[in-house]
């Protein structure tokens, strides 16, 4: 299990007060809190350090990472101005322990990487899904404005384009409203299909602008990592191909027996091939009706099999409540021993979208003190005593106050 520790970085001050400050990154990790509390900051740092660990493994970046290298890393997510003299960041993955180091009186920091394990390496395909993804659906040809897009949205636009090209003229079923999306190469347009009716995506509702790039890119990347080692090796960059070939050449000149050579080749290939998918999603609920939020969440959870991971930031109490359903459904799944019970359970939560309570963690971020707390659970179920439900309760209390005023009015 990966984990991260953050202090004094942007809105994050004391950070997580338990577990010596370490946040466990589980199979499903969720961050909730008010605007400016640091939800996206934590998610972006997780994305950055996961990517950095992979880059060091592959040899894309040298260890240690210079101050400018660290700035370039976080500038990708527009976090460069969050750095302070007393900033503390550590990340521990399966292969490396990464730590921000430097003079405590200076803002200049570098990153040291300490090897934890080199016996078995599994690289992730990491995708950060920015809240600005709607922009990609609202313009007719993303290529015309690609030079105006920077950072994570630019990276996401590339994968969105790849998703389009991999499904030329082939309709992709969306998880809501029985709707499909298709890319027509004849006019380079995305179309929504409602039965026999066809509508340009740019003319669709804001909900479709949000869900299409999120679902389409997720589906594409899940299929991408399933291609097999041979195909994935052919897609390496020129630099990565040169480094891999050099490593294989040195291995073959080492005079090892055939069996040891094959093990060595396997170990080298592990450094270059992604084996699982990490989907980091900002506000999956964006512009969606509650029922559509549920259907989208279930589809994201259905992709989250094997070693895949789903990390989300959210303002939606429905997302937390639907995750509770997914955990409870997982608890009931072994006991649903007839086809009838399985069918009934599947209608509520698809059987491939259930979540083991041990694989779920929800963190709450406080914008007033910059602290992070873990949401309590009951038998693995997320507590309903959370910031999002408190917001709903507050509206009920305010309505009650209005009724009190009404009683006093003549």
C-alpha positions in Angstrom: 0.0 0.0 0.0 1.3 3.5 -0.9 1.2 6.4 1.5 1.9 10.1 1.7 2.7 12.6 4.4 2.2 16.3 3.8 2.7 19.4 6.0 2.8 23.1 5.4 2.1 23.0 1.7 -0.6 25.4 0.4 -3.8 24.9 2.4 -2.4 21.9 4.1 -0.9 23.0 7.5 -0.7 20.3 10.2 -1.9 17.7 7.8 -3.0 14.3 9.1 -2.6 14.1 12.9 -2.7 10.3 13.2 -0.3 7.6 12.0 2.6 10.0 12.3 1.0 12.1 9.5 0.9 9.3 7.0 -2.2 9.0 4.7 -2.8 5.5 3.5 -3.7 5.4 -0.2 -6.1 2.6 -0.6 -7.8 0.9 -3.6 -10.5 3.5 -3.3 -9.5 6.8 -1.6 -11.8 9.8 -1.3 -11.1 13.4 -0.2 -13.9 15.7 0.9 -14.0 19.2 2.3 -14.9 22.8 1.5 -13.4 24.9 -1.3 -9.8 25.7 -0.5 -9.4 22.9 2.0 -6.7 21.1 0.0 -8.6 18.1 -1.5 -7.2 18.6 -5.0 -3.8 19.6 -3.5 -3.5 16.2 -1.9 -4.7 14.3 -5.0 -2.3 16.2 -7.2 0.7 15.5 -4.9 -0.3 11.8 -4.9 -0.4 11.9 -8.7 3.0 13.7 -8.9 4.8 11.4 -6.5 3.4 8.2 -8.0 4.5 9.5 -11.4 8.0 10.4 -10.0 8.5 7.0 -8.5 7.7 5.5 -11.9 10.0 7.9 -13.7 12.9 7.1 -11.4 12.3 3.3 -11.9 12.4 3.8 -15.7 15.3 6.1 -15.6 13.4 9.0 -17.1 14.6 11.1 -14.1 17.8 10.8 -12.1 18.0 10.4 -8.4 18.2 12.8 -6.5 15.8 15.2 -8.0 17.0 18.8 -8.0 15.1 21.8 -6.8 14.2 22.8 -10.3 13.2 19.2 -11.1 10.8 19.3 -8.1 9.4 22.7 -9.2 8.9 21.3 -12.7 7.1 18.3 -11.2 4.5 20.3 -9.2 4.2 23.1 -11.8 2.5 20.6 -14.0 -0.4 20.9 -11.5 0.1 24.6 -10.8 1.3 23.9 -7.2 4.7 25.7 -7.4 3.5 28.7 -5.3 2.4 26.4 -2.5 5.9 25.6 -1.4 7.1 27.1 1.9 10.4 26.9 3.8 8.9 24.5 6.3 7.1 22.3 3.8 7.4 18.5 4.5 6.4 15.9 1.9 7.2 12.2 1.9 5.8 9.5 -0.3 6.3 5.8 0.1 5.4 3.5 -2.8 6.2 -0.2 -3.5 9.7 0.5 -4.8 10.9 3.9 -3.5 10.6 6.1 -0.5 10.7 9.8 -1.7 11.4 12.6 0.6 11.6 16.4 0.2 14.9 17.6 1.7 16.8 20.9 2.0 17.7 23.7 4.4 14.7 24.3 6.7 15.4 28.1 6.3 15.3 28.0 2.5 12.5 27.5 0.0 14.9 25.5 -2.2 14.1 21.8 -1.8 15.2 18.6 -3.6 13.9 15.1 -3.5 15.9 12.0 -2.3 14.8 8.6 -3.4 15.6 5.6 -1.2 15.2 2.1 -2.7 12.8 -0.1 -0.8 12.4 -3.0 -3.1 13.8 -4.0 -6.5 12.7 -7.7 -6.6 9.2 -7.2 -8.0 8.2 -4.0 -9.9 4.7 -3.2 -11.1 4.3 0.1 -12.8 1.0 2.0 -12.9 -0.6 4.0 -15.7 -1.5 7.2 -13.9 -4.3 9.5 -15.1 -5.2 12.7 -13.4 -8.7 13.8 -14.4 -9.0 17.6 -13.9 -12.3 19.3 -13.1 -11.7 21.4 -16.3 -12.3 18.3 -18.5 -15.7 19.8 -19.6 -13.7 22.2 -21.8 -12.7 19.2 -24.0 -16.4 18.5 -24.7 -17.4 22.1 -25.4 -15.3 22.8 -28.4 -15.6 21.0 -31.8 -12.0 20.3 -32.6 -9.6 20.1 -29.7 -6.6 20.1 -32.1 -7.3 23.7 -33.1 -6.7 25.0 -29.5 -4.3 22.3 -28.2 -1.5 24.9 -28.0 -3.6 26.9 -25.5 -3.9 24.0 -23.0 -1.2 23.4 -20.4 -0.5 21.1 -17.5 -2.8 18.2 -16.5 -5.5 19.3 -18.9 -3.1 19.2 -21.8 -2.1 15.7 -20.8 -5.7 14.7 -20.5 -6.6 16.2 -23.9 -4.0 13.9 -25.4 -5.6 10.8 -23.9 -9.0 12.1 -24.9 -7.8 12.3 -28.5 -6.3 8.8 -28.2 -9.7 7.6 -27.0 -11.4 9.2 -29.9 -9.0 7.7 -32.5 -9.1 4.2 -31.0 -12.9 4.2 -31.5 -13.3 5.7 -34.9 -17.0 5.4 -36.0 -17.5 2.9 -33.2 -20.2 3.9 -30.6 -19.2 3.7 -26.9 -22.1 3.1 -24.5 -22.2 5.6 -21.6 -23.4 4.6 -18.1 -26.3 7.0 -18.1 -29.6 7.4 -20.0 -29.0 4.6 -22.5 -26.8 7.1 -24.4 -23.8 6.4 -26.6 -20.9 8.6 -27.8 -19.2 8.2 -31.2 -16.3 10.0 -32.9 -17.0 10.5 -36.6 -13.6 10.9 -38.5 -15.4 12.3 -41.5 -16.0 15.7 -39.9 -13.8 15.2 -36.8 -16.9 15.5 -34.5 -18.1 13.7 -31.3 -21.8 12.8 -31.4 -24.2 11.7 -28.7 -26.5 9.0 -29.8 -30.0 8.8 -28.2 -31.5 5.9 -30.0 -31.8 7.0 -33.6 -31.2 10.6 -32.8 -27.7 12.1 -33.2 -26.5 15.3 -31.5 -23.1 17.0 -31.5 -21.5 16.6 -28.1 -20.8 20.4 -28.1 -24.6 20.9 -28.2 -25.2 18.4 -25.4 -25.9 19.3 -21.7 -23.2 20.1 -19.2 -23.6 16.7 -17.6 -22.6 15.0 -20.9 -19.7 17.5 -21.2 -18.5 16.2 -17.8 -19.1 12.5 -18.1 -18.0 11.8 -21.7 -14.3 12.6 -21.3 -14.2 11.0 -17.9 -15.8 7.7 -18.9 -14.3 7.5 -22.4 -10.7 8.1 -21.3 -11.1 5.7 -18.3 -12.4 3.0 -20.6 -9.7 3.6 -23.2 -6.8 3.4 -20.6 -8.2 0.3 -19.0 -8.1 -1.3 -22.5 -4.7 0.2 -23.2 -3.0 -1.6 -20.3 -4.6 -4.9 -21.3 -2.8 -4.9 -24.7 0.0 -7.2 -23.5 3.6 -6.7 -22.8 4.8 -7.0 -26.5 2.5 -4.2 -27.7 3.2 -2.0 -24.8 6.9 -2.3 -25.3 6.5 -1.1 -28.9 4.8 2.1 -27.6 7.7 3.2 -25.4 9.3 6.6 -26.1 12.6 6.7 -28.1 14.6 7.4 -25.0 13.0 4.5 -23.1 13.5 2.1 -26.0 17.2 3.0 -26.2 17.7 2.5 -22.4 15.8 -0.8 -22.4 17.8 -2.1 -25.4 21.1 -1.1 -23.7 20.1 -2.9 -20.5 19.2 -6.0 -22.5 22.5 -5.8 -24.4 24.5 -5.6 -21.2 22.5 -8.5 -19.7 23.1 -10.7 -22.8 26.9 -10.0 -22.6 27.0 -11.0 -18.9 27.5 -14.7 -19.6 24.5 -15.9 -17.7 22.7 -19.2 -18.3 19.4 -19.2 -20.3 17.1 -19.4 -17.3 18.8 -16.5 -15.5 18.8 -14.5 -18.7 15.0 -14.9 -19.0 14.5 -13.8 -15.4 16.7 -10.8 -16.1 14.8 -9.9 -19.2 11.5 -10.1 -17.3 12.9 -7.8 -14.6 14.0 -5.2 -17.2 10.7 -5.3 -19.0 8.8 -4.8 -15.7 10.5 -1.4 -15.5 8.9 -0.2 -18.7 5.4 -1.8 -18.9 2.4 -0.5 -17.0 0.5 -3.3 -15.2 -2.4 -1.5 -13.5 -4.3 1.8 -13.7 -4.6 4.6 -11.2 -7.5 6.9 -11.9 -7.4 10.2 -10.0 -10.7 12.0 -10.5 -11.6 15.5 -9.5 -15.3 15.9 -8.8 -16.8 12.9 -10.6 -20.3 14.3 -9.8 -19.7 17.4 -11.8 -23.0 18.7 -13.4 -24.7 15.3 -12.8 -28.1 14.5 -11.3 -27.8 12.2 -8.2 -28.9 9.1 -10.0 -26.4 9.8 -12.8 -23.7 10.2 -10.1 -24.6 6.7 -8.9 -24.4 5.1 -12.3 -21.1 6.8 -13.1 -19.6 5.8 -9.8 -20.7 2.2 -10.3 -19.0 2.2 -13.7 -15.7 3.7 -12.3 -15.8 1.0 -9.5 -16.4 -1.7 -12.1 -13.1 -0.6 -13.8 -11.3 -0.8 -10.5 -10.6 -4.5 -10.5 -7.3 -6.2 -9.9 -4.6 -3.8 -8.7 -6.3 -0.8 -10.2 -6.9 2.2 -7.9 -9.6 5.0 -7.8 -8.8 8.3 -6.1 -11.5 11.0 -6.0 -12.1 14.4 -4.6 -15.8 15.3 -4.2 -18.3 17.8 -2.8 -21.2 15.4 -3.2 -22.8 13.7 -0.2 -24.4 11.2 -2.7 -20.9 9.9 -3.7 -20.2 8.9 -0.1 -23.7 7.4 0.4 -23.4 5.4 -2.9 -20.0 4.1 -1.7 -21.7 3.0 1.5 -24.1 1.0 -0.7 -21.2 -0.5 -2.5 -19.5 -1.7 0.7 -22.8 -3.1 2.2 -23.5 -4.9 -1.1 -20.0 -6.4 -0.9 -20.8 -7.7 2.6 -24.0 -9.3 1.3 -22.5 -10.7 -1.9 -21.2 -14.0 -0.3 -24.5 -14.6 1.3 -26.6 -14.1 -1.8 -26.4 -17.8 -2.7 -29.4 -18.0 -5.2 -29.8 -16.4 -8.6 -32.8 -14.5 -7.4 -30.8 -12.9 -4.5 -27.9 -12.1 -6.8 -30.2 -10.5 -9.3 -31.9 -8.3 -6.7 -28.5 -7.3 -5.3 -27.2 -6.6 -8.8 -30.1 -4.2 -9.4 -29.1 -2.1 -6.4 -25.3 -2.3 -6.9 -23.8 -4.2 -9.8 -21.9 -7.2 -8.5 -18.7 -6.0 -10.2 -19.0 -2.5 -8.6 -19.0 -3.6 -4.9 -16.2 -2.4 -2.6 -14.4 -4.2 0.3 -14.6 -1.9 3.3 -11.0 -2.6 4.0 -10.1 -1.1 0.6 -11.9 2.2 1.1 -10.8 5.3 3.0 -12.4 8.7 3.2 -10.4 11.7 4.4 -12.0 15.0 5.5 -10.0 18.3 5.0 -10.6 21.4 7.1 -10.0 24.7 5.4 -9.8 26.6 8.8 -6.9 24.8 10.3 -5.4 22.9 7.4 -5.8 19.6 9.1 -6.9 16.2 7.7 -9.0 13.6 9.5 -10.1 10.2 8.5 -13.9 9.5 8.3 -14.9 7.0 10.9 -16.4 3.8 9.8 -18.9 1.3 11.3 -18.2 -2.3 10.1 -16.4 -0.9 7.1 -19.3 1.5 6.2 -18.4 5.2 6.0 -20.0 7.2 8.8 -22.9 9.6 7.9 -21.3 12.0 10.3 -19.2 13.8 7.7 -18.8 17.3 6.4 -21.0 16.8 3.4 -24.0 15.5 5.4 -23.4 18.2 8.0 -24.0 20.7 5.1 -27.3 19.0 4.4 -28.3 19.1 8.1 -27.4 22.8 8.3 -29.9 23.6 5.5 -32.6 21.7 7.5 -31.8 23.7 10.6 -32.0 26.9 8.6 -35.4 25.9 7.3 -36.5 25.2 10.8 -35.4 28.7 11.8 -37.4 30.2 8.9 -40.5 28.3 10.3 -39.9 29.8 13.7 -39.8 33.3 12.1 -43.0 32.5 10.2 -44.8 31.7 13.5 -43.8 35.1 14.8 -45.0 36.9 11.7 -48.5 38.5 11.8 
